[in-house]
Structures are given as C-alpha cells and as structure tokens.
C-alpha cells in the first residue's frame, strides 16, 4: 500500500512553510519512487488526458483514470518543464496537482487558462490552491477560471459524504483524501459534493471548463472501491457543463441486523426516468443512488417506497418523516429505510383435568412464570439479575401472554409453573427454551391432572343413602339376636 509520512511531520512541514516561504515539497510520498524520464506523449483520436503534476509519475493512477475514458492518459513532469499551449492542445483535458515546486507555476497556470479558453478541460487536484507551500499560480487560479481559492490544507483524512449532484460524481460513491485544501468558492464557483467534515469535495464554474477535485492525485488510490480516478475522468469529460441532476440515495437496515433483500422504488411525476426499481440488502451502507435528469423548472414530486420485506417488521422511512419530496429540481436527497422488528408473543395456556369425584376439594390454580432474556413489555413484568419475568395465577382455560421486545434481535423465552397441592400431575408442552424472532409467536401449554382413588367422595344424596343403608343393616342384626 502507498504510504505517507506521519501526520505530525506533515503538519510541522506545513507550519515551517508558512514562516520561511517555498519549500522543497509539500509532503513526503515514498510510493512513487525517484523521478524517471517521462514516457513519450501519445495522444490519440479519442479523449486523451495529460496528467501533469509537480511530482513523479503514478502509472497506477493514470491507468485507473484511463479505464473510464476512450483514449490515453499520458504523463508530463511539471517539475522539470512547463508544457506550452501547443503541447497541451493535443489533449482534451489536463489534470495537475502540486507537491514539489513547478518549473514555472505562473506560466503553467497561464497556459492552462489559455487551454481552457481554446475548449480544453482542466482538473485541479491536491495543493493546487495551497499557497502555504508549493502551488499552482497564473490565470487559471483567478476567479475567472478556478471555482475556488485556498491557502491552507487540512492534512487530515475525511471521506466523501456521497452528496454530489452533477455528472462529476456519476457512479462515484467511495473516496477519501488526506491532503485536502481548505477552500472557499470564488467567482461563479459552484460546489458539487462535500467531505464528511463539510469541506468542499469538488467545485466547478458553469460555462468554464475548470473543475477543482479537492485532494485528487495527492492521495494514493486504495483498492477497486476508491473512486477518485473515476471522478477525475468524469470531471474531464463534463467540466464545462456538468449535467445537473437530482440524486436519491436509499439505504436499508433491519433493526435486528438481518440482511434480507427488498425492492426499493423511486417514483417522480416528471423527469427521466419516471420510475426506477432496485434490489438492496439490509445493512448495505452504500445502498443505491437513483439519478433523475431533465426535471423542469416547475420541479417534481418524488417518493421512495419499498416492497418485498419479510413479515414481522414495521417500515420506518427517515425516522418517521417519510421519503417524499416536493418541488425537486436538483440536489441530493437521502432516504433511510429501517424495518423495525415487531414485538413477539409468548403465551402460556392452562388446562385442568380432574378424574373421579373430588374436584370440590381441589383448587384449580397454578402460579405460572414466564422468563425471557429480552425485555418483556407488559406493565407488570419485572427485571432481575439479567432476566425479565412475568407471572400470574391461571385457572382452567385461562392464559398469560408476554409481549417480548425483539427489536435488536431474537429473544429466548421459557415458562414454568408452581402448584402447592399434592397429588396433581403436570405435563408441559412446548414450555422449554424457545427462540422468538420479529413478530413471532409461541404457545406453551401446562395440563394438570388430578386422579381420586379408593372410596370416592359422595355427594349429599349419596351420603343420605349410605346412612339409611347403615341403619337398615343395624336394625336387621338387632332383630336376629332378640
């Protein structure tokens, strides 16, 4: 991986440059190696770009840019020579950034301005506006060309916030930069996108083919997911009139962390296209970005909806504010879709079965206890030592239902019963540990059985009959012995 000196060293160099004037270089970049002879220029009939930094060649960066254009990306070492307007006119675009001193920063800036006047595009990258060290000068940095002015640099990393609204950011979702200039818009400059710390990510002037891609070039590309090369290619090809669009970024989460896929749809009543659908998975931090073009001055009403979500969830759009926008003409809009897991239910049902007479001496009640490792939402539930509980005495045919919070993930619940009477048999069905998920339900049944054996318990009529029989037997025996 390409590496840079430690931040404190960089800051020290920056502070030193402010006090003593020009310095040898803005930062130490050891991934490029020593300067080598520039490769021969080879413009083609396609869209060719000249990469002309005051730094050694970076073939990987050039190759990454070249992947997005129909032409070559050639290198010019602006430390040792300044390209003339004739040199530049073989290209459709020139990209430059500063580290070492330019051979002639003012003449190069004048030539770039003339190149832009002649119909070429210019992309300015890291340190071009960094007047505290080595920087670009001349007409190109004036308010008639450069959309920004600067002076200092952050020397700290920040990621692109994903809020670009022009074709400069077409297909661009992921980049970051450490060497970002502290910028202010000038002239007719228009910002397009920002870093997460609110610094300008890119800027342009409508009708002027100059784009400032803040941090580009000075930051090594890091894997296939870093989009600075694509941004440079886009800027080169759309610099003069970057198409202004409305972008709608949709992200998806499930409160319990599952990654199920859903379909999200953007519908607008004007613009192109009117409807777009995409499938995204829960937990994808990038989601999907819909782009709508050709929206008239009257604006559009646009709405994001979803379908295909699993059962057991409540859909919440932008925290309850919804994902509907009116009078949309241009801009960046975010829709965060969160599917919140509905509470689960755990139900205990109670059954009593008394065989033989004798039920009148049985109290058909049992103390039922439900316990869960997640919050039980019932008002009379309680928490003790990491477990939630709910209890109630249940008679025959009665039930107890616990509402269990599974917002953050599945819960484990079980039930037990306590009977203070002897001779009662208990059978539990489905009452051991059970996992409950979003909107799920489970039923546990306790069946209590009582058997009375031996002489049965008699009703009042049976007792009267028994007394009469006993008296009759006694009368017969008395007569026999008289």
N, C-alpha and C positions, 0 to 999 in steps of 0.2 A: 504494500500500500504506500502511496505517496505521503511523505511526512513533512511537517513543518517544525521550526524551532518552537520552544516553549513560549507561552503567551507573555510571561514577564520579560523575556528577552525582546520580543517584538515590541511590546509597549515601551520598553526602555529605548529602543531604536527610534520609535516614533517621537518620543519626547525629546530625544537628542536632536533629531532633525529639525524640530521646531526652534531650537536655540542656536544651531550652527549652520542652518541652510541646507543646501543639497547634500544628499548622502549617496553612498555608492549604490545601495539598493534599498527598497522598501522593506523586504522580508527575505530571509534565507529560505530557499526552496531547493532541497537537495535531491528531489526526484528527477529533475531534468538533466543533471549532469553538466559537464563543461560544454561551452559553445562549440558547435560544429559548423562546417560550411553549409550554407543554406542550399537545399535541393533546388534544382532548376525549376523556374516557373513554367507552368504548363497549362495555361487557360485553354478551355475547350469551347465548343459552340453551345454548351449548356450553361447552367447557372453556376459560375465559378466564384469562389470566395478567396480573398487573400488574408491570411492570418499573420498580422504584423505587430507582435508585442515587442516591448523592450526587454526581452527575455529569450532564453534558448527555446528551440523548437519543442513542441509537445505533440509527437505524432499520434498518440492515443486520442488526444482531444480533437485533433484535426479529423481523424478517421471517424470519430463519433459524430462530428458535425456533418461530415460528408455523407453519412448514412441517410441524412434527411434532405439532401439536395441532389439535383440531377447535374452533377458537374464535379470539378475538383476543388479541394481546399489546399492551397499552396501556402508556403511559409516564407516570410521576409523578416530578417533580423534588423529591427529598427534601432538597435543599439549602435550598429556599425555603419548604417547607411539610411538615408531618407528617401523613400520612393517618390519619384516625380509624378506629376499628373499623368504623363504618358505611361509610366509603369502601372498606375492604378487603373487606367481606362481599359485594360484587358479583362477587368473583373466586374462583376455585378455588385459585389459587396466587399467591404474591408472591415475586419474585426481587429481591434487593438486593445491592449491593456498595459499598464506600466508596472515595472519593478526596478530595473536599472534605469539609468538616465537614457533618454532618447538621444540619438546622434544630434538631432535638431528638433526639439519638441514644438517649437513655434512654426517652423516651415512645414513640418509634417501636418500640424493642425490646419494650416492654411491650405495645403494640398487636399486634405480630406474635405474641407468645406467646398473647394472648387469641384472635387469629385462628386459631392452631393448635388451641387448646382447642375452638374452635367448629367444627372439622372442616376447616379450610383447610390447605394445604401451604405450607411456607416453604423457599426455597432461598437459602442464604447463599453469597456469592461472595468475590472478592478483597478483602482488607483488612478484612473484617468483624471478624476477631479480632485485628487489628493494633493493639494498644494503645500502640505507639510513635509512632503518628501519628493520623490520623482513623479512627474505627472505630465499630462498632455497639455499643450497650450495652443495659441494661434486662434484663428477664426472659428474653428469647429467647436471651441468651448464657450463661445459667446452665446447670448440669448437668442440669436437668430438661427442657431443650429442645435446646440446641446439643450435638451429639455430640463437639465438640472445644473446646479452649481454646488460645489462642495468645499473641502478644505481639510477635514479630518476623516479618520477611519475608525470603525468600531473595534477591529481586531478581536472580535468575539463571534462565535458561531450562532446562527439562527436559521430556522427552516422556513421555506416558502409557506405562506398561510393558505395557499390554494384559492386566492380571490381575484386572479386576473380575469379581465373581461374582454380582451381583444384577441385577435388571431396570434399575437405574440405568444400567448400562453396556450395555444391549441395543442391538446394532447399532453401538456406539461402538468405533472402532478407532484413531482417529488424532486426537490433540490435544496441544498443549503449552502451557505458560504460563511467563511470566517472574515475575509478581507473585504468588508462591505463599507463603502464610503458613506459618510453622514451627509445626506443630500437634501437640497431644497429645490423645489420646482422654480424654473425661471422662464421668461418669455411666454410662449403659449404651451409650455410643458404640461403634459397630462400623465398622471400616474396610472400604471397598469399593474396591479398586484402589490403585495407587501410581504415582508418577512413577519414572523410571529412576534417580533419585538417592535412592530409598526414601522420599521424602516422601509423606504421605497425599494421594491424589488426590480421594477422596470419602469421606464418612462419614455414618452415619445412626444413629438410635436406634429400635429396634423398638417399634412402637406409638406413636411420637411423629412427627408429620408434619413433621420438620425435617431437611433434608439440607445438609451443607456441601460445596459444589463448589469445591474449592480452586483459586483463580486465575480462576474463571469471571467474565466481564464485564470484568476489567481487561486481558485480552489480546485484541487485535483478531483477529477471525476471518480466516483466510488461505486463500481458495480453498474449493472444494467438499469438500476432504478433511479439513477440520478439524471435529471433532465436538463441540466444547463446546456449541453450541446444542442439539444432539440430547440431550446429557447433561442439560442444564437441563430440557428438555421431559420426558425420562424421569423425572427426579427429582421434578418437579412432579406427575406422574401416579401415581407409585408411592411417594411419600415415606413414608407411614405404615407400609406393609407391603411393602417391595420384595421380590419373589419371589426366594427363594434358589435358585440353580441351580448345576449343575456345568458348567464350560466347558472345552472341549478345543481348544486351538489347535494346528493342524498346519501346519508349513511344509515346503517341499520344495526340495532342492538336488541338482544333479548336480555331482560333483567336477570335471568338465571344463567346467562352465559352460553346458551346453546348456539350453534352456528347454522341453524336451518335456513334454507333459501326461501326468498319471497320474490314476487314480481312487483316492481315499482313502476308507476306510470306518471309521466308529466303530460298534462293537457293544457293547451293555451287556445284562446279563441281567435288569435291571429299570430302571424309569424310562421316560420318554417323550421322544422315540421310542426304540425298542429298537435300530434301525439307521438310519444316515444315511450317504449317499454323496455325494461332491462331487468335481469335477474341478479340479485345480490344476496350475499350470505350475511347472516348475523355476525357482528364482531369485526367485519372488514373496515379498517379505519379510513380507507380511501373512498369506499362506496362507489358511486357512479356520478359522473357530471354530465348533465344534459345541456346541450347548446341550442339556443333558438336564435335565428337570424331573421332579417328583413321584417322586424317589428316596426310598424308605422309610428308616426309621431303621437297618435292618439293613445298608444300603449296597449298592452294586452293584460288579460286576466289569466293567470296560470295557477295550476293546482297540482300537487303531488298526492297520489293515493297509492295504496298497496293492496295486494291480493295474494292468496295462497298461504297465508300464515297458518301455523298449526293451531288447533283448538286449545282453549285454556288460557288465552292471553287477551289482554286489553291493549289496543293500539293507541299510543300517545304520540302525537305529532308536535314537535318543537315544544315539549313540555306542557302541552295543552293549548298552545297558541295557534296551532294549525299550520298547514303548509299551503296557504293560498295567498297570492299576491295580486294586487290590482295596479293598474297604470304602469305596467312594466315596459320600459323601453330599452334599458341597458343596465348592466350591473351583475353583481354576484349574490346569489341567494342560497341559503343553507336550509336543508330540511333534515332534522334528526328524528328518525322513526324509532321509537322504543316500544317493544312489546313487553308489557309488564305481566308477569305470571299472576293469574288469578288465585285466590286462596283455595287450598284443598280442604276436603272434609273427611273426618274420621268419625264414624258412627258406631255406637255400641247399642245393640238391641238385646232386650231381656225377655226370657221366656221361663215360666214356671210350669212344672208338670207334677201334680200330686195324685198318686195312685192309692186306692182304698180310702175309706173314710178316715178322717183325722185331720183334714185340711184346716179345721177350725182352730187347731192348736198350733198351726204353722204361720209365721209372719212372712209373707212372700216379698221380702225386700232384701236387696243386696247393695253394698257400697261399691260402686263401680269407679275405677280410677283410670283416666287416660293420661299418658305421658308422651311428650314429643321433645325432640332436640331442636325444634324451632318454635317461634312464638305462636302460642295459642291465642287467638284474637278475642275469644269470649270474655265478657266483662268480669266473670267470676273465676277466671283462670289465675294461677299464681306461678311464680318462678322461684326455684330453689336449687342451688348448687349446680347450675348449668342445665337444668331440665325444667320444662314447662309442664304444669299439671292442670287437670280439670276433673272434678269429682261430683257425684250425685248418687242418691239412693234411688234405685229403679225397682219398680214392681212389674208384675206380669204385663207384657205388651208395651212397656214404656221404652224409651230410647234416650240416648245422650249423644249430641253431635258437637264435635270440636271443629272450629274453623282455624286452619293452620296456615301461617304465612310461609309461602314458598317463593317469595319474590326473588331471593338471592340464590335459590337452588332447592333441590329436593329435601324433604324432611323425613325423618324416621319416627314412627309412632307405634305404640303398643297399648294394650289395656289389660287390667287385672280386676278381680272382684274380691270382696271380703264379706263372708257370711258368718254371723255369730251364732248360728244354730247348728246343733249336731244332727246327724242323720240326713243331711242334704248333700246330694251328689251334684257336682258341677262339671259341665262339659263346655270347653271353649272352642269355637270355630273361627279361625282367621284372626285371632287376637294377639298373636306374637308380632315381632317387629315387622313393620310394613313400610315401604318407601312410597311417599306421596310426591307427585310432581305437579306442574302447573294445572290448575283446575281439576285435579284428580279427586277421586273419592274411594273410600274403602269402608266396608261394613264388617264389624266383629259381632258375633252372637254368643251370649252366655245362656245355656239352658240348665236350669236347676231342677232336679228330680227328687221327689220325696216318696218313699215307699213305707207304708204302715203294715207290719206283720203281726201274727198272733191274734188274740181276741180283738176284733175290730171295735172301734169306738161306736156305741149305739146312739141313735137319735133318741128324743124324748118318748116317742111311741115304742121304740124297741125296748127302752128301759122299763116302761109300764108293763109290757108283755112279759118281760123277764121276771118282774115282781110277782105277777099273777101266777106264772108257772111255778115259781118257788113256793108260793103259798099253797098252791094245789098239791104239790108233792108232799108238803108237810102235813096237810090235812089227811091225805090217804094213809100216810105212815102212822098217824096218831090213831085212826080207827082200827088199824090192824093190831095194835098192841093193847087196845082197850078190852 
